[in-house]
Amino acid sequence: MEEIIYHPIGVVENDFWETKDPKKIRNSKSFLVLDPGYLPALQGLERFRHLVVIYHLDRTPGYKERVHPMGDLSIPERGVLATRSPCRPNPLGTTVVEIVAIEGSRIEVTGLDALNGTPILDIKPYEEHFDSPLGLQRERDPGYSPSD
Amino acid sequence: MEEIIYHPIGVVENDFWETKDPKKIRNSKSFLVLDPGYLPALQGLERFRHLVVIYHLDRTPGYKERVHPMGDLSIPERGVLATRSPCRPNPLGTTVVEIVAIEGSRIEVTGLDALNGTPILDIKPYEEHFDSPLGLQRERDPGYSPSD
């Protein structure tokens, strides 16, 4: 199939150079440092609390058909597309993060699961409608509530 | 910045060639038709009900700094990164979908917001932990419940 070419819009800045303790990464602050050229494209972001961040897992060891989920050898191997492993065909990562502060094209967040220097490809406002099973259910049945 | 090159792992198959009625698309069935070479990478997917699908918005009109959200001219223009518009710097789309059936490397889903022929870049099991504000909150405070 054809090639699809993207250009990073920025880079992750935080204190983590390796994935030793993912919980610690997510509970720490990270910065989405976007190219200042994207400043006009960010206008209005302040109205949202959560973002979906899409990034390039640049430190992946490469594609593997099957992996132990979370690198845990005690869990049987599984197809990589049935895990969140970075060893996927296209090493794309996504996490939902919370915005702490926006300073120009530098966005401070918590909850990001990405190492320092990770190239950022896209950020989107989190919308329950597109980004959650609940939103999907409500698309079908607008009156749906989880307590039904 | 550098170029990042991806290769589609498959293509969307459904009855929609244009975005006239997004609600109708999401409530209809779509197929994620993956290259059969990825069959081993799919093993274990049957244990999940929801997927995050990442795709290339190949019919984007191109990058625009500011857009009317949902193309609605009555809503003031906003920076494109503060919307879900396809006119983003890297035209990546994501939706959470529900698995209806898996037949080999052909996955039937509902909830997808993508047109027929859209190149698929990645699929991941939906995990509340990474993919929702609630999971983020629970990462901080494992005992957190929305009713707190």
Interface residues (C-beta under 8 A of the other chain):
Chain A: M1 E2 E3 I4 I5 Y6 H7 P8 I9 K23 R26 N27 D35 Y38 P40 A41 L42 Q43 G44 L45 R47 F48 R49 H50 V52 I54 H56 E65 R66 R78 G79 V80 L81 A82 T83 R84 R88 P89 N90 L92 T94 T95 V96 V97 E98 T110 G111 D113 P119 L121 D122 I123 K124 P125 Y126 E127 F130 D131 S132 P133 G135 L136 E139 R140
Chain B: M1 E2 E3 I4 I5 Y6 H7 P8 I9 K23 R26 N27 D35 Y38 P40 A41 L42 Q43 G44 L45 R47 F48 R49 H50 V52 I54 H56 E65 R66 R78 G79 V80 L81 A82 T83 R84 R88 P89 N90 L92 T94 T95 V96 V97 E98 T110 G111 D113 P119 L121 D122 I123 K124 P125 Y126 E127 F130 D131 S132 P133 G135 L136 E139 R140
